Amino acid sequence: MVHDMKRFDSAEEFLRSIDQEIADIRSRLGEYLRRVEEAKAKAEMLKKFEEVLGRLGAKPSMPQTQELTLGELKIIINPTPNQELEALVNVVRDLQNRLNRLERLKQHLEPLREMAVTGMQIEVLYEDGVPVQVFLRLA
């Protein structure tokens, strides 16, 4: 879990930041969904290719996938289309969950737009890019 804190000078500024984050996630989600479709097509093509070669009695000589671990980092050399697809699906799932959380939160926070208190500061605790606590400080 990643935690962060941000300060805003108004409720409107805070809500605009949520709107911007929602727009950014939607854009990224669209790009990743396109990549998922490309990866699915590659995986299907490889599967069909291997089936045809199997019926011909031949084994495909595909480059071997290798995995290395450096501390907590996994390096995959020559990933299979299925490995790429799995990674992309995980990214899409996480982005969709984050988008859903932000959209629900935005609905709950909409009444804040009416607050125009001079000198009010808002500090927000974020967890994985989603607000989880809001501190309102009045002047």
C-alpha positions in Angstrom: 0.0 0.0 0.0 1.2 3.4 -0.9 0.3 6.4 1.3 0.5 10.0 0.5 -0.8 13.3 1.8 -1.8 16.3 -0.2 -3.0 19.8 0.8 -5.7 21.8 -1.0 -6.8 25.4 -0.4 -10.4 24.8 -1.2 -13.0 22.0 -1.5 -13.3 22.9 -5.2 -9.6 22.3 -5.7 -9.8 19.0 -4.0 -12.8 17.9 -6.0 -11.1 19.0 -9.3 -8.2 16.8 -8.4 -10.5 13.8 -8.1 -12.1 14.7 -11.4 -8.7 14.9 -13.0 -7.6 11.6 -11.6 -10.8 9.9 -12.8 -10.1 11.3 -16.3 -6.5 10.2 -16.2 -7.5 6.7 -15.2 -10.2 6.4 -17.9 -7.6 7.4 -20.5 -5.0 4.9 -19.2 -7.7 2.2 -18.9 -8.6 2.7 -22.6 -5.0 2.3 -23.6 -4.5 -0.9 -21.5 -7.8 -2.4 -22.8 -6.4 -1.9 -26.3 -3.2 -3.7 -25.3 -5.2 -6.5 -23.7 -7.0 -7.1 -27.0 -3.6 -7.2 -28.8 -2.1 -9.6 -26.3 -5.2 -11.9 -26.5 -4.8 -11.9 -30.3 -1.1 -12.9 -30.0 -1.9 -15.6 -27.5 -4.6 -17.1 -29.7 -2.4 -16.9 -32.7 0.4 -18.7 -30.9 -2.0 -21.4 -29.5 -3.3 -22.1 -33.1 0.3 -22.1 -34.5 1.4 -24.7 -31.8 -1.8 -26.8 -32.5 -1.0 -26.9 -36.2 2.6 -27.8 -35.6 1.5 -30.5 -33.2 -0.7 -32.1 -35.8 2.2 -32.0 -38.2 4.3 -33.8 -35.6 6.7 -30.9 -35.1 7.5 -29.1 -32.0 7.9 -25.3 -32.3 11.3 -24.0 -31.3 10.2 -20.8 -29.6 12.6 -18.7 -27.7 12.8 -19.9 -24.1 11.3 -17.7 -21.4 13.7 -17.0 -18.5 12.9 -15.5 -15.1 15.4 -13.7 -12.9 14.9 -12.3 -9.5 16.7 -9.3 -8.2 15.6 -8.6 -4.7 11.9 -8.0 -5.0 12.0 -7.4 -8.7 11.2 -10.2 -11.2 12.7 -9.9 -14.7 11.1 -12.0 -17.4 13.2 -12.5 -20.6 11.2 -13.3 -23.7 7.8 -13.3 -22.0 5.1 -15.5 -23.5 2.0 -13.8 -24.8 0.1 -15.4 -21.9 2.5 -13.9 -19.4 2.0 -10.4 -21.0 -1.8 -10.9 -21.1 -1.9 -11.9 -17.4 0.1 -8.8 -16.4 -2.1 -6.5 -18.5 -5.3 -8.0 -17.1 -4.0 -7.4 -13.6 -3.3 -3.7 -14.4 -6.8 -3.3 -16.0 -8.4 -4.9 -13.0 -6.6 -2.6 -10.5 -7.3 0.5 -12.6 -11.0 -0.4 -12.9 -11.2 -0.9 -9.1 -9.5 2.4 -8.4 -11.8 4.2 -10.9 -14.9 2.7 -9.2 -13.7 3.7 -5.8 -13.0 7.3 -7.0 -16.3 7.6 -8.7 -18.2 6.5 -5.6 -16.1 8.8 -3.4 -16.8 11.7 -5.8 -20.6 11.2 -5.4 -20.3 11.2 -1.6 -18.1 14.4 -1.6 -20.2 16.4 -4.0 -21.8 18.5 -1.2 -18.3 19.8 -0.4 -18.6 22.0 -3.6 -21.0 24.2 -1.7 -18.4 24.9 1.0 -16.6 28.1 0.3 -15.1 28.9 3.6 -12.3 31.6 3.4 -9.0 30.3 4.8 -10.2 26.6 5.0 -7.4 24.1 4.3 -8.0 20.6 3.3 -5.4 17.9 3.8 -6.1 14.5 2.3 -4.6 11.1 3.2 -4.4 8.9 0.1 -4.0 5.2 0.0 -3.1 3.7 -3.3 -4.1 7.0 -5.0 -7.6 7.1 -3.4 -8.5 9.5 -0.6 -9.2 7.6 2.7 -9.2 10.5 5.2 -9.9 14.2 4.8 -8.8 16.8 7.4 -10.7 20.1 7.2 -9.0 23.0 9.0 -10.9 26.2 9.4 -9.0 29.5 9.7 
